[in-house]
Amino acid sequence: MRTLTLEAFLDALAARVPAPGGGATAALHAAQGAALVAMVARYSDGEKYRQDADAITQIRANADDLRTLALALAEKDAAAFQAVTRAYALPKSTEREKVARSRAIGAALVEAGRVPARVIAVAKQIVNLTERLQPIGNRNVISDVAAAADAARAALSTARVNVEINLSGIGEGPARDELTAAIATVDQAIARADDVTTAVRKQITR
C-alpha cells in the first residue's frame, strides 16, 4: 500500500474487494494526523521557539515514528482481513473440517481485531502530541494541529468500529477481554481530540 498512488489506493478502496477497507483507512487517518503534527513541529523552530525547543524536537521525532507505525498498520490490517476471508472459505463438509474452520475463523478474527486496537493506541498518542504542541506551536500553521487532532479522532472512531465488528465473532476469553479493554477509553480520547480542536479555534479567532 505504501507504494500506491493516492488514486490507485482510492480505486482499490472503492472496488468490490475485501481489503483495503475501513481498518486500513483508520490507520491512514492516524498516519495523516502524525504527519501534520510533525509538519507543525518543523515549522516551530528558530529563536522564537527556543524555550520549547526540546519539547518540540521530541514531539517531531515521536510524530515521525507514529506515522511510520500507522502506515505499517494499514498494511497489516489489509493482510489480517484477507486472512479472515481465507478462513471463512475453508471447507466445512465434515465435522473435523467444521471444527478446524471455526478455530481458524476465531484466530483470524482475533488478529483482525488486534490491528485496529493498535491503531487506537497510536491515535491516542497522536492526540497527546497535539495537546502538547497546541500551546507552543507556530501560530501560522496552528490550524494544522486541529487537523491532526481531527485525523486522530477519525482514526479512533473508525478503528473502534473495526474492533467491535471482530468482537462480534469472538467468544468469551482473554482475547475478547484484551480487545474490549482496548476500546474502553476511546470516548475519552475523542473528547480530548475535540478539546484540542476547540482550543485551536479559539486561538485563531480571538
N, C-alpha and C positions, 0 to 999 in steps of 0.2 A: 504493500500500500504506500510506503514512503516514496516510491519512485513513480507513482501515478501522477499525471497532471490533475489539476482540480476538476477539469471537465470529465476526464476518464473516471475519476472517483465518483462523481455525481451520477454519471451514466450507470456505473455499477450499483450505486445505491438505489437508483430508480428502477433497476431491472428486476425481473421476477426470479431472483436467486436468493438463497438463504443468507448469504453474507457478502458484503458488509451490510449491517443494519443499524438498529438503534444503539447497540452496545459500542460498536466502533465509533459511531457519531458522538456518544458521550465522552469517549476518550479523546476525540479530536476537539471537542469543546474545551476539555481540560488543557490540551496542548496549546490551543489558541490563547487561553487565559494566561498560561505560564509565559508564553511568548510576549504577550502585551506587558506583563509585569517586567520582564527583562528589558523590553524596549524603553519603558519609562525610567527604569533604573539607569540605563545607559545615557539617557538624556539628563539625568540628575547628577552631573559631575561638575568639577571646577571649584573655584574658591567659594562660591556662594553656598555650596553643599558640603564644605569641608568638615563641619561639625558632625555631620551624619554620614561621612564617607564610609566608615567601617560597616555600618548597618546596611547602607545601600549596596556596597560591594557584596556582602553576604546575601542580600535579597536577590541580587542579579545572578549570583552563582547557583543559589537554590532554584531559582526560576528556570535557569538553563537545564539543570538536572531533571526537574519535574517535566519539562517539555519533552525531553528525550524519553523519559519513562512513560509518559502518557502516549506518545506515538507508538512505542513498543506494545502498550496495552491495546491499542486499536487493532494492531495486527493479531495479537493473541486472542482478542475477542472473536475476530472472524474465524480463526482456527478452531476455537472452542465450540463455536456454533456449528461449524461443519462436522465436528466430532459428534455432536448431538444428533445431527441429521443422519450420520452414518449408523449411529446406534439404533435409531428408530427403524432403519432399513434392514436390520438384521432379521434372519429368518425366525419364524415362530410356529413352525409346523408341529414340532414335538414339545413335550413338557420340558425336556432338557434345553431345547432352544429357547423356549419362553423364559426360563429362569435366567439363562445366560444373557438374553436380550434385556430383561428387566434390570439386571445388575449393571449392564453396560450403559443403559439409559440413565440409571441413577448416578453412576460415576461421572458420566458426561455432563449431566445437569449440575452436579456439584462444582465441577471445574468451570462450567459456563457461568455459574453464579459467582465464583471467586474472582473472575476477571473484573466485572463491574464493581465488585466490592473493593478491589484495589484502586479502581478509578475514583471511587468515593474518597478513599484515603488520600489520594493525590489531590483531588479537588479541595478537600479541607485544608491541605497545606497551602494551596494557592490562595484561598480565602485569607488565611493567616498572613501571607505575604502582602496581599492588598491592604489589609488592616495596618500593617507596619509601614507601607510605602505611602499611603494616602496623605498623612500629615507632613511628610518630609520630601515628597517627590516634586519634580519640576511642574509648576502650575500650568505651564504652557501645554503640557500633554497629560494633565491630571485626569481629563475625561477618559483616557485610556485605562486608568486604574479602575474606573467604574465599568468600563467594557470588560476588563479582566474579571472583575467580581461577577458580572452578569454571565460571562462564559463559564466560570466555575459553578455558578448557580445552576446553569443548564446541565452541566456535567453531573452535578449531584442529583438533580431530579430525574434525569434520564437514566443514569446508572442505577438509581434505586428501583425504578420500574423494571429494569432488566434483572436485578437480583430477585425481585418479587416474583416475576414470571417463572424463574427457575425454581424458586422455593415451592411453588405450587405442585411441583413434581417430585419433591424430596421429602422422604419420611422423617419421622422424629429421630433425633440423634445428634451427635456432636457437630456434624456438618451443617445441619439446619440451625443449630444454636449459633454457630460461628457466623453464618450469613445473616441471621436475624439481628445479631449484635452489630454487624457492620452497617446496617441501615437505621439503627435505633436513634442516632443523633443527627440524621440528615436534616430534619426540620430546623434544628438549632443552627446548623452550618448555613443553611439557606437564609435564615434570618440575619446571620452575621454578614453574608454577602449583600443582602438588601441594605443593611446599615451602612456598608461602605459606599454603595451607590448613592444613598441618601446624603451621606456626608460630602461626597464629591459634588453633588448637585447644589448643595448649599454653598460649597466653597466657590463654585464658578458663577453663581448668580448673585452673590452679595456685592 
